[in-house]
């Protein structure tokens, strides 16, 4: 006698046993909001589908901009293509990293709303009823897990809080690829469902519907996918109200974070980003990531005994600060943009890097290795490509906004290069080794 089977191909008796073993707390009756349904989930999903690729692309560009010194090693085919990060326009990294961090933060309310909308499915029992559904659940695990990991580590990095105890750059990179695979796979599986669901209701009509007129979605059991409550409660808000709440949360997040990238008076409004980053008064009142104290830089090493060592094709040249000031000075208005999302534009004055290269016999520099007085920690040195060394505005800066650099801003000398990530604009420069063709 053939054993009876369910619509999903499981033996009926075994299926009944699995259903009886539903863990406590997973009862679908608990999810009673009348707002949930494929249409609402698809609206939120469409917003994320339009914006998350921008976050992904700008994040990957950040790793390209940082060069080999920030890229995780031994990642095999996950290694990004190699190309020299451009120096024009000077605000390029400010734009890409500002979008990455700013848009990522603005999307947090949308992500939370999307997770709320599908929470009944996250706790569905059994977890999968077919091979196709098991694959979908796996992509969902990669999508949700990867996304939450990227958000949490990204926000902690913005706050300079490295409680996780591992390299942010490496972990964020691997986490990004887990999320990307989950995102692409999930979109491929669910895009037809999303398009079909969006057509079931008019967004314009839904935005006109009051709470009193809000009704649960009417969908077939298969199309509902467990999102529509079996026993819906009375609505406490309309779908219009929910979308307004999510949109308002994103706008508030933008208002409280964008100032760190936009700069100027709006910086004071950036209450959700690190405070206390202003270091100095008047011309020196702009952010720093790492103070001289944090980098273990002492005044004695940057005082009268400080010398800059230049290496190239000829003999090593050693210059003190007075000799550097006696050389031809160049002034440029350039931004500094950091991975944490903040940026600032200041007026820098110093010696062109290509003029320093000429001091050691390098007429057309193809690169440079800059080393700081800082002895411990990441990014105490930086590799510059040909474009970064030879650009007319690439400087060994001695002054900013018409005054000498402060110790926290890199005195006695620091690197400033257009469009280069802030942390690679090495402070407290000790030596530069130029390379030529």
Secondary structure, DSSP 8 states (H G I E B T S, - for coil): ----B-TTS-BHHHHHHHHHT--TT--GGG---TT-SHHHHHHHHHHHHHHHHHHHHHHHHHHHHH-TTTS-SS-GGGS---------STTHHHHHHHHHHHHHHHTHHHHHHHHHHTHHHHT-SSS-SSHHHHHHHHHHHHHHHHHHHHHHHHHHHHTT--TT-S-HHHHHHHHHHHHHHHHHHHHHHHHHHHHHHHTTS-HHHHTT--GGG-------HHHHTT-S-TT----SS-HHHHHHHHHHHHHHHHHHHTHHHH-GGGGGG-TTS----B-SSGGG-SB-SS-TTTTT--GGGGSTT--EEEESSSS-EEE-HHHHHHS--EEEEEEEE-TTS-EEEEEEEEEEHHHHHHHTT-SSEEEEEEEES--SSTTSEEEEEHHHHHSTT-EEEEEETTEE--TTTTTT-EEE-TT-BGGGS-SSEEEEEEEE-
